[in-house]
Amino acid sequence: MTTHLDAVIRAVTELSGDEYVDTATSSEGHDVCRPQATKWVEGICGQAASYWPDHLAFGPLSLDCSDGKKATFVHPNAAGHAAIATQVEAAVRRALR
């Protein structure tokens, strides 16, 4: 999933003439299947702020998250956001030199 999403982001970034920041490589080993302390991505149901829903309905299909988890749909958690922010900050600093 991450590899495909990364390829789409890279293609759109390059088409617009912007600089691509490779955050996928550094995220290896921090995927959704890792323990909470290691992963940078939450799965379909994961840790998220209280405003995220814990139930979603898609026509005849529905998703219910339990144990206080929210419907995050493979979304970076706080550790993932921090890691990405560090890489984006470095790219911005390089561009400003």
DSSP file (Angstrom, degrees, kcal/mol; ACC not computed):
  #  RESIDUE AA STRUCTURE BP1 BP2  ACC     N-H-->O    O-->H-N    N-H-->O    O-->H-N    TCO  KAPPA ALPHA  PHI   PSI    X-CA   Y-CA   Z-CA
    1    1 A M     >        0   0    0      0, 0.0     4,-2.5     0, 0.0     5,-0.2   0.000 360.0 360.0 360.0 -50.0    0.0    0.0    0.0
    2    2 A T  H  >  +     0   0    0      1,-0.2     4,-2.8     2,-0.2     5,-0.2   0.888 360.0  53.7 -63.3 -39.6    2.7    2.5    1.0
    3    3 A T  H  > S+     0   0    0      2,-0.2     4,-1.9     1,-0.2    -1,-0.2   0.919 111.6  44.8 -62.3 -44.3    4.8    1.7   -2.1
    4    4 A H  H  > S+     0   0    0      2,-0.2     4,-2.0     1,-0.2    -2,-0.2   0.938 114.2  48.2 -65.3 -47.4    1.9    2.4   -4.4
    5    5 A L  H  X S+     0   0    0     -4,-2.5     4,-2.4     1,-0.2    -2,-0.2   0.907 110.6  52.3 -60.0 -42.2    0.9    5.5   -2.6
    6    6 A D  H  X S+     0   0    0     -4,-2.8     4,-2.7     1,-0.2    -1,-0.2   0.893 107.0  52.4 -61.4 -40.6    4.5    6.7   -2.7
    7    7 A A  H  X S+     0   0    0     -4,-1.9     4,-2.3     2,-0.2    -1,-0.2   0.888 110.1  48.7 -63.4 -39.5    4.8    6.1   -6.4
    8    8 A V  H  X S+     0   0    0     -4,-2.0     4,-2.4     2,-0.2     5,-0.2   0.928 112.4  47.8 -65.5 -45.4    1.6    8.2   -7.0
    9    9 A I  H  X S+     0   0    0     -4,-2.4     4,-2.5     1,-0.2    -2,-0.2   0.916 112.1  50.0 -62.3 -43.4    3.0   11.1   -4.8
   10   10 A R  H  X S+     0   0    0     -4,-2.7     4,-2.7     2,-0.2     5,-0.2   0.934 111.7  48.1 -60.6 -47.0    6.3   11.0   -6.6
   11   11 A A  H  X S+     0   0    0     -4,-2.3     4,-2.3     1,-0.2    -2,-0.2   0.918 114.2  44.9 -62.2 -45.6    4.7   11.1  -10.0
   12   12 A V  H  X S+     0   0    0     -4,-2.4     4,-1.6     2,-0.2    -1,-0.2   0.903 113.6  50.8 -66.8 -40.8    2.4   14.0   -9.2
   13   13 A T  H  <>S+     0   0    0     -4,-2.5     5,-2.2    -5,-0.2     4,-0.4   0.938 113.0  44.9 -61.9 -47.4    5.2   15.9   -7.5
   14   14 A E  H ><5S+     0   0    0     -4,-2.7     3,-1.0     1,-0.2    -1,-0.2   0.864 109.5  56.0 -67.5 -36.0    7.5   15.5  -10.4
   15   15 A L  H 3<5S+     0   0    0     -4,-2.3    -1,-0.2     1,-0.2    -2,-0.2   0.853 108.0  48.8 -62.8 -33.5    4.8   16.5  -12.9
   16   16 A S  T 3<5S-     0   0    0     -4,-1.6    -1,-0.2    -5,-0.2    -2,-0.2   0.506 117.1-115.3 -85.1  -3.2    4.2   19.7  -11.1
   17   17 A G  T < 5S+     0   0    0     -3,-1.0    -3,-0.2    -4,-0.4     2,-0.1   0.628  71.4 132.7  81.6  13.0    8.0   20.4  -11.1
   18   18 A D      < -     0   0    0     -5,-2.2     2,-0.5    -6,-0.2    -1,-0.3  -0.446  64.2 -93.9 -92.9 169.8    8.3   20.2   -7.3
   19   19 A E        -     0   0    0     -2,-0.1     2,-0.3    -3,-0.1    -1,-0.1  -0.729  34.9-137.4 -87.7 127.0   10.9   18.4   -5.3
   20   20 A Y        -     0   0    0     -2,-0.5     2,-0.6   -10,-0.0   -10,-0.1  -0.658   9.9-153.7 -81.3 134.5   10.0   14.9   -4.2
   21   21 A V        -     0   0    0     -2,-0.3     2,-1.1     3,-0.0     3,-0.1  -0.953  13.3-139.1-111.0 114.5   10.9   14.0   -0.6
   22   22 A D        +     0   0    0     -2,-0.6     4,-0.4     1,-0.2    -2,-0.0  -0.601  40.0 153.7 -77.7  98.7   11.3   10.2   -0.2
   23   23 A T     >  +     0   0    0     -2,-1.1     4,-0.7     2,-0.1    -1,-0.2   0.535  60.6  74.3 -98.9  -9.8    9.7    9.4    3.1
   24   24 A A  H >> S+     0   0    0      2,-0.2     3,-0.6     1,-0.2     4,-0.5   0.908  90.1  54.9 -70.5 -42.2    8.9    5.8    2.2
   25   25 A T  H >4 S+     0   0    0      1,-0.3     3,-1.3     2,-0.2    -1,-0.2   0.922 108.7  47.4 -60.0 -45.2   12.4    4.5    2.5
   26   26 A S  H 34 S+     0   0    0     -4,-0.4    -1,-0.3     1,-0.2    -2,-0.2   0.714 104.9  62.5 -69.9 -18.3   12.8    5.7    6.0
   27   27 A S  H X< S+     0   0    0     -4,-0.7     3,-2.4    -3,-0.6    -1,-0.2   0.558  72.6 120.0 -84.9  -6.5    9.4    4.2    7.0
   28   28 A E  T << S+     0   0    0     -3,-1.3    -3,-0.0    -4,-0.5    -4,-0.0  -0.367  79.1  23.6 -59.1 133.3   10.5    0.6    6.2
   29   29 A G  T 3  S+     0   0    0     -2,-0.1    -1,-0.3     5,-0.0    -2,-0.1   0.423 108.3  81.4  87.9  -0.3   10.2   -1.4    9.4
   30   30 A H    <   +     0   0    0     -3,-2.4    10,-3.3     9,-0.1    11,-0.7  -0.002  64.7 140.1-121.1  26.0    7.6    1.0   10.8
   31   31 A D  S >  S-     0   0    0      8,-0.2     3,-2.1     9,-0.1    10,-0.1  -0.057  70.7 -92.2 -72.3 173.2    4.6   -0.4    8.9
   32   32 A V  T 3  S+     0   0    0      1,-0.3    11,-0.2    10,-0.1     7,-0.1   0.689 120.8  62.3 -59.4 -23.2    1.1   -0.9   10.3
   33   33 A C  T 3  S+     0   0    0      9,-0.1    -1,-0.3    10,-0.0     3,-0.1   0.505  85.7  96.4 -84.2  -3.6    1.9   -4.5   11.3
   34   34 A R  S <  S-     0   0    0     -3,-2.1     5,-0.1     1,-0.2    -4,-0.1  -0.362  89.9 -81.4 -81.4 163.8    4.6   -3.5   13.8
   35   35 A P    >>  -     0   0    0      0, 0.0     4,-2.5     0, 0.0     3,-1.9  -0.234  47.8-103.1 -60.2 156.4    4.0   -3.0   17.6
   36   36 A Q  T 34 S+     0   0    0      1,-0.3    -2,-0.1     2,-0.2    -3,-0.0   0.845 121.4  53.8 -51.6 -40.6    2.5    0.3   18.6
   37   37 A A  T 34 S+     0   0    0      1,-0.2    -1,-0.3    42,-0.0    -3,-0.0   0.673 117.6  36.6 -71.6 -15.8    5.8    1.7   19.8
   38   38 A T  T <4 S+     0   0    0     -3,-1.9    -2,-0.2    -7,-0.1    -1,-0.2   0.760  95.2  91.0-105.6 -34.3    7.5    0.9   16.5
   39   39 A K     <  -     0   0    0     -4,-2.5    -8,-0.2     1,-0.1    40,-0.2  -0.341  46.4-168.9 -74.9 147.6    4.9    1.6   13.8
   40   40 A W  S    S+     0   0    0    -10,-3.3    37,-2.1   -13,-0.2     2,-0.4   0.362  73.3  60.3-107.3  -1.3    4.5    5.0   12.1
   41   41 A V  E    S-A   76   0A   0    -11,-0.7     2,-0.3    35,-0.3    -7,-0.1  -0.986  70.6-142.3-133.1 137.2    1.2    4.1   10.4
   42   42 A E  E     -A   75   0A   0     33,-2.9    33,-0.9    -2,-0.4     4,-0.2  -0.712  21.8-134.3 -93.4 150.8   -2.2    3.1   11.9
   43   43 A G        -     0   0    0      2,-0.5    31,-1.5    -2,-0.3    32,-0.4   0.305  52.9 -57.0 -81.9-147.6   -4.2    0.5   10.1
   44   44 A I  S    S+     0   0    0     29,-0.3    28,-1.4     1,-0.2    29,-1.3   0.896 136.2  28.6 -66.2 -39.6   -7.9    0.6    9.3
   45   45 A C  E    S+B   71   0B   0     26,-0.2    -2,-0.5    27,-0.2     2,-0.3  -0.992  91.0 131.9-119.7 125.8   -8.6    1.1   13.0
   46   46 A G  E     -B   70   0B   0     24,-2.6    24,-2.9    -2,-0.5     2,-0.4  -0.850  57.8 -51.2-155.2-171.2   -5.9    2.8   15.0
   47   47 A Q        +     0   0    0     -2,-0.3     2,-0.3    22,-0.2    22,-0.1  -0.618  67.1 141.9 -76.5 126.0   -4.9    5.4   17.5
   48   48 A A        -     0   0    0     -2,-0.4    29,-0.0     4,-0.1    24,-0.0  -0.972  52.9 -71.3-157.9 166.8   -6.3    8.8   16.6
   49   49 A A    >   -     0   0    0     -2,-0.3     3,-1.8     1,-0.1    -1,-0.0  -0.137  51.9-104.0 -61.5 160.2   -7.8   12.0   18.1
   50   50 A S  T 3  S+     0   0    0      1,-0.3    -1,-0.1    20,-0.0     4,-0.1   0.728 115.6  66.4 -62.8 -23.3  -11.3   11.8   19.5
   51   51 A Y  T 3  S+     0   0    0      2,-0.1    -1,-0.3    19,-0.0    -2,-0.1   0.639  79.1  96.7 -76.8 -11.4  -12.9   13.6   16.5
   52   52 A W  S <  S-     0   0    0     -3,-1.8    20,-0.1     1,-0.1    -4,-0.1  -0.536  85.2-109.6 -71.9 144.0  -12.0   10.7   14.2
   53   53 A P        -     0   0    0      0, 0.0    18,-3.6     0, 0.0     3,-0.1  -0.374  19.0-160.6 -74.4 153.3  -15.1    8.4   13.8
   54   54 A D  S    S+     0   0    0     16,-0.3    11,-3.0     1,-0.2     2,-0.3   0.397  81.8  44.8-107.5  -1.1  -15.2    4.9   15.3
   55   55 A H  E     +C   64   0C   0      9,-0.2     2,-0.3    16,-0.1     9,-0.2  -0.993  62.8 175.8-142.1 133.4  -18.0    3.8   12.9
   56   56 A L  E     -C   63   0C   0      7,-2.2     7,-3.1    -2,-0.3     2,-0.4  -0.993  12.7-155.9-135.0 144.8  -18.3    4.3    9.2
   57   57 A A  E     -C   62   0C   0     -2,-0.3     2,-0.4     5,-0.2     5,-0.3  -0.980   8.4-175.6-122.8 134.5  -21.0    3.1    6.8
   58   58 A F  E >   -C   61   0C   0      3,-3.8     3,-2.3    -2,-0.4    -2,-0.0  -0.817  64.1 -72.2-125.9  87.2  -20.4    2.6    3.0
   59   59 A G  T 3  S-     0   0    0     -2,-0.4    -1,-0.1     1,-0.3     0, 0.0  -0.446 119.9  -6.0  58.5-122.7  -23.8    1.6    1.6
   60   60 A P  T 3  S+     0   0    0      0, 0.0     2,-0.3     0, 0.0    -1,-0.3   0.591 126.5  80.3 -79.2  -8.5  -24.3   -2.0    2.7
   61   61 A L  E <   -C   58   0C   0     -3,-2.3    -3,-3.8     2,-0.0     2,-0.3  -0.727  58.2-177.7 -98.9 147.4  -20.8   -2.2    4.3
   62   62 A S  E     -C   57   0C   0     -2,-0.3     2,-0.4    -5,-0.3    -5,-0.2  -0.980  16.9-148.1-142.1 157.6  -19.8   -0.8    7.6
   63   63 A L  E     -C   56   0C   0     -7,-3.1    -7,-2.2    -2,-0.3     2,-0.5  -0.992  12.3-174.3-126.4 124.7  -16.7   -0.5    9.8
   64   64 A D  E     -C   55   0C   0     -2,-0.4     2,-0.4    -9,-0.2    -9,-0.2  -0.983   6.8-161.6-121.3 123.1  -16.8   -0.6   13.5
   65   65 A C        -     0   0    0    -11,-3.0     2,-0.2    -2,-0.5     3,-0.2  -0.814  12.7-166.8-100.8 143.9  -13.6    0.0   15.5
   66   66 A S    >   +     0   0    0     -2,-0.4     3,-1.9     1,-0.2    -2,-0.0  -0.607  56.4  47.7-121.0-179.2  -13.4   -1.1   19.2
   67   67 A D  T 3  S-     0   0    0      1,-0.3    -1,-0.2    -2,-0.2     3,-0.1   0.797 129.1 -58.6  57.1  34.4  -11.2   -0.5   22.2
   68   68 A G  T 3  S+     0   0    0      1,-0.3    -1,-0.3    -3,-0.2     2,-0.1   0.511 101.3 139.4  77.7   4.4  -11.2    3.3   21.7
   69   69 A K    <   -     0   0    0     -3,-1.9     2,-0.3   -22,-0.1    -1,-0.3  -0.440  40.1-144.1 -81.6 158.5   -9.7    3.0   18.3
   70   70 A K  E     -B   46   0B   0    -24,-2.9   -24,-2.6    -2,-0.1     2,-1.1  -0.793  28.7 -93.5-120.4 160.9  -10.8    5.2   15.4
   71   71 A A  E     +B   45   0B   0    -18,-3.6   -26,-0.2    -2,-0.3   -27,-0.1  -0.632  54.7 158.1 -75.8  99.5  -11.3    4.7   11.7
   72   72 A T        -     0   0    0    -28,-1.4   -28,-0.2    -2,-1.1   -27,-0.2   0.631  34.4-148.0-103.8 -17.7   -7.9    5.9   10.4
   73   73 A F  S    S-     0   0    0    -29,-1.3   -29,-0.3     1,-0.2   -30,-0.1   0.914  72.0 -43.6  48.6  58.8   -7.6    4.1    7.0
   74   74 A V  S    S+     0   0    0    -31,-1.5   -31,-0.2     1,-0.2    -1,-0.2   0.978  94.4 159.4  54.0  72.8   -3.9    3.6    6.9
   75   75 A H  E     -A   42   0A   0    -33,-0.9   -33,-2.9   -32,-0.4    -1,-0.2  -0.951  46.1 -97.8-127.0 141.5   -2.9    7.0    8.2
   76   76 A P  E     -A   41   0A   0      0, 0.0   -35,-0.3     0, 0.0     2,-0.1  -0.298  37.1-144.8 -58.3 140.4    0.4    8.2    9.8
   77   77 A N     >  -     0   0    0    -37,-2.1     4,-2.7   -29,-0.0     5,-0.2  -0.255  40.6 -78.4 -90.8-171.5    0.4    8.3   13.6
   78   78 A A  H  > S+     0   0    0      1,-0.2     4,-2.3     2,-0.2     5,-0.2   0.891 133.5  49.2 -59.4 -41.6    2.2   10.9   15.7
   79   79 A A  H  > S+     0   0    0    -40,-0.2     4,-2.2     2,-0.2    -1,-0.2   0.897 111.9  49.3 -65.0 -39.6    5.6    9.2   15.2
   80   80 A G  H  > S+     0   0    0    -40,-0.3     4,-2.4     2,-0.2    -2,-0.2   0.911 110.8  49.2 -64.8 -43.5    5.0    8.9   11.5
   81   81 A H  H  X S+     0   0    0     -4,-2.7     4,-2.7     1,-0.2    -2,-0.2   0.906 111.1  50.6 -62.2 -41.3    4.1   12.6   11.2
   82   82 A A  H  X S+     0   0    0     -4,-2.3     4,-1.9    -5,-0.2    -2,-0.2   0.913 111.2  47.8 -63.7 -42.6    7.2   13.5   13.2
   83   83 A A  H  X S+     0   0    0     -4,-2.2     4,-1.6     2,-0.2    -2,-0.2   0.917 114.4  46.1 -64.9 -43.6    9.5   11.4   11.0
   84   84 A I  H  X S+     0   0    0     -4,-2.4     4,-2.6     1,-0.2     5,-0.2   0.909 109.9  54.4 -65.2 -42.5    8.0   12.9    7.8
   85   85 A A  H  X S+     0   0    0     -4,-2.7     4,-2.7     1,-0.2    -1,-0.2   0.883 105.5  53.4 -60.4 -39.1    8.2   16.5    9.2
   86   86 A T  H  X S+     0   0    0     -4,-1.9     4,-1.9     1,-0.2    -1,-0.2   0.912 111.8  45.0 -61.9 -43.1   11.9   16.0    9.9
   87   87 A Q  H  X S+     0   0    0     -4,-1.6     4,-1.9     2,-0.2    -2,-0.2   0.893 114.0  47.9 -69.8 -40.0   12.5   15.0    6.3
   88   88 A V  H  X S+     0   0    0     -4,-2.6     4,-2.4     2,-0.2    -2,-0.2   0.907 110.2  53.0 -67.7 -40.9   10.4   17.7    4.8
   89   89 A E  H  X S+     0   0    0     -4,-2.7     4,-2.6    -5,-0.2    -2,-0.2   0.924 108.2  50.6 -59.2 -44.3   12.1   20.3    7.0
   90   90 A A  H  X S+     0   0    0     -4,-1.9     4,-2.2     1,-0.2    -1,-0.2   0.897 110.5  49.8 -60.6 -40.9   15.5   19.1    5.7
   91   91 A A  H  X S+     0   0    0     -4,-1.9     4,-2.1     2,-0.2    -1,-0.2   0.899 110.9  49.0 -65.8 -40.4   14.3   19.4    2.1
   92   92 A V  H  X S+     0   0    0     -4,-2.4     4,-1.6     2,-0.2    -2,-0.2   0.923 110.5  50.7 -64.7 -43.7   13.0   23.0    2.7
   93   93 A R  H  X S+     0   0    0     -4,-2.6     4,-0.5     1,-0.2    -2,-0.2   0.901 110.2  50.0 -61.7 -40.4   16.3   24.0    4.3
   94   94 A R  H >< S+     0   0    0     -4,-2.2     3,-0.9     1,-0.2    -1,-0.2   0.901 110.0  51.0 -63.4 -39.7   18.2   22.6    1.4
   95   95 A A  H 3< S+     0   0    0     -4,-2.1    -1,-0.2     1,-0.2    -2,-0.2   0.792 107.1  54.5 -68.3 -27.8   16.0   24.5   -1.1
   96   96 A L  H 3<        0   0    0     -4,-1.6    -1,-0.2     1,-0.2    -2,-0.2   0.535 360.0 360.0 -85.6  -5.7   16.5   27.8    0.9
   97   97 A R    <<        0   0    0     -3,-0.9    -1,-0.2    -4,-0.5    -2,-0.1   0.499 360.0 360.0 -68.9 360.0   20.3   27.7    0.7
